[in-house]
């Protein structure tokens, strides 16, 4: 998981609607392969100081993300724009649900400045869902990409976007700004969408990815495992993603944020992740990250430079 950075504007209202799952189940103990010793050091302290000086709030720092040191050391970080209140209530996500605040028009500039201060070589920009906005926040994504490029010409940019409620115009607004990677996570298998992503649609997510690929984008998606899916269901999703033109895939272990969120059905072993990676690569993905601690932006800088698979003319024509 890359460091997720929340650009703060001031106090925000709370209002995460609890997910009603009956009585909270006992939380499963973490297996040994997920217990990672956090690294500290002068470089990490320096970066944290730079962020605080720039009035940035690091969400994953507070969550003690085990990948924090590695991602920062590689010159990669993930910024969350459009506030910290989401209009959706996904069963896996710890972000607050409620009525978002007004847009912060200075946000793109502050993100770009943070990229410069941190000396990043690859920046990932993601957001909450803003379904109340006509374009879902697509214009702010585009402004942020352009702002980063204006003062950090050597930095590649990846966007992890919501589905924009299926708006083709909103998607093209983001693509026209020219991100190196267009990421939209499918998150889980279709059968589990009512509990995991109740306001999303699996087919809509595939359409977003397919439209992005048709416009020539390097396309990426990610899934969590451990929510009750089967191996067969995962392989069907992998195949669907390749059929949509997805180039890059990430697969990581779901970890329950609080007792009010969906419980972990089981923990996958490192060997199981390696098998999933092999199955995905056999389908033709250019790059696959699969492991217990893999998150959507893990090793994102390498993915931006990975060669894309060569698609036979007959397959390209079918798309």
Secondary structure in CASP SS format (residue, H / E / C, confidence):
PFRMAT SS
TARGET T0000
AUTHOR 0000-0000-0000
METHOD secondary structure of the structure
MODEL  1
X C 1.00
X C 1.00
X C 1.00
X E 1.00
X E 1.00
X E 1.00
X E 1.00
X C 1.00
X C 1.00
X C 1.00
X C 1.00
X C 1.00
X C 1.00
X C 1.00
X C 1.00
X C 1.00
X C 1.00
X C 1.00
X C 1.00
X C 1.00
X C 1.00
X C 1.00
X C 1.00
X C 1.00
X C 1.00
X C 1.00
X C 1.00
X C 1.00
X C 1.00
X C 1.00
X C 1.00
X H 1.00
X H 1.00
X H 1.00
X C 1.00
X C 1.00
X C 1.00
X C 1.00
X C 1.00
X C 1.00
X C 1.00
X H 1.00
X H 1.00
X H 1.00
X H 1.00
X H 1.00
X H 1.00
X H 1.00
X H 1.00
X H 1.00
X H 1.00
X H 1.00
X H 1.00
X C 1.00
X C 1.00
X E 1.00
X E 1.00
X E 1.00
X H 1.00
X H 1.00
X H 1.00
X H 1.00
X C 1.00
X C 1.00
X C 1.00
X C 1.00
X C 1.00
X H 1.00
X H 1.00
X H 1.00
X H 1.00
X H 1.00
X H 1.00
X C 1.00
X C 1.00
X E 1.00
X E 1.00
X E 1.00
X E 1.00
X E 1.00
X E 1.00
X C 1.00
X C 1.00
X C 1.00
X E 1.00
X E 1.00
X C 1.00
X C 1.00
X C 1.00
X C 1.00
X C 1.00
X C 1.00
X C 1.00
X C 1.00
X C 1.00
X E 1.00
X E 1.00
X C 1.00
X C 1.00
X C 1.00
X C 1.00
X C 1.00
X C 1.00
X C 1.00
X C 1.00
X C 1.00
X H 1.00
X H 1.00
X H 1.00
X H 1.00
X H 1.00
X H 1.00
X H 1.00
X H 1.00
X H 1.00
X H 1.00
X H 1.00
X H 1.00
X C 1.00
X C 1.00
X C 1.00
X E 1.00
X E 1.00
X E 1.00
X E 1.00
X E 1.00
X E 1.00
X C 1.00
X C 1.00
X C 1.00
X C 1.00
X C 1.00
X C 1.00
X C 1.00
X C 1.00
X C 1.00
X C 1.00
X H 1.00
X H 1.00
X H 1.00
X H 1.00
X H 1.00
X H 1.00
X H 1.00
X H 1.00
X H 1.00
X H 1.00
X H 1.00
X H 1.00
X H 1.00
X H 1.00
X C 1.00
X C 1.00
X C 1.00
X C 1.00
X E 1.00
X E 1.00
X E 1.00
X E 1.00
X E 1.00
X C 1.00
X C 1.00
X C 1.00
X H 1.00
X H 1.00
X H 1.00
X C 1.00
X H 1.00
X H 1.00
X H 1.00
X H 1.00
X H 1.00
X H 1.00
X H 1.00
X H 1.00
X C 1.00
X C 1.00
X C 1.00
X C 1.00
X C 1.00
X E 1.00
X E 1.00
X E 1.00
X C 1.00
X C 1.00
X C 1.00
X E 1.00
X C 1.00
X C 1.00
X H 1.00
X H 1.00
X H 1.00
X H 1.00
X H 1.00
X H 1.00
X H 1.00
X C 1.00
X C 1.00
X C 1.00
X C 1.00
X C 1.00
X H 1.00
X H 1.00
X H 1.00
X H 1.00
X H 1.00
X H 1.00
X H 1.00
X H 1.00
X H 1.00
X H 1.00
X H 1.00
X H 1.00
X H 1.00
X C 1.00
X C 1.00
X C 1.00
X C 1.00
X E 1.00
X E 1.00
X E 1.00
X E 1.00
X E 1.00
X E 1.00
X E 1.00
X C 1.00
X C 1.00
X C 1.00
X C 1.00
X C 1.00
X H 1.00
X H 1.00
X H 1.00
X H 1.00
X H 1.00
X H 1.00
X H 1.00
X H 1.00
X H 1.00
X H 1.00
X H 1.00
X H 1.00
X H 1.00
X C 1.00
X C 1.00
X C 1.00
X C 1.00
X E 1.00
X E 1.00
X E 1.00
X E 1.00
X E 1.00
X E 1.00
X C 1.00
X C 1.00
X C 1.00
X C 1.00
X C 1.00
X C 1.00
X C 1.00
X C 1.00
X C 1.00
X C 1.00
X C 1.00
X C 1.00
X C 1.00
X C 1.00
X C 1.00
X C 1.00
X H 1.00
X H 1.00
X H 1.00
X H 1.00
X H 1.00
X H 1.00
X H 1.00
X H 1.00
X H 1.00
X H 1.00
X H 1.00
X H 1.00
X H 1.00
X C 1.00
X C 1.00
X C 1.00
X C 1.00
X E 1.00
X E 1.00
X E 1.00
X E 1.00
X E 1.00
X C 1.00
X C 1.00
X C 1.00
X C 1.00
X C 1.00
X C 1.00
X C 1.00
X C 1.00
X H 1.00
X H 1.00
X H 1.00
X H 1.00
X H 1.00
X H 1.00
X C 1.00
X C 1.00
X C 1.00
X C 1.00
X C 1.00
X C 1.00
X C 1.00
X H 1.00
X H 1.00
X H 1.00
X H 1.00
X H 1.00
X H 1.00
X C 1.00
END
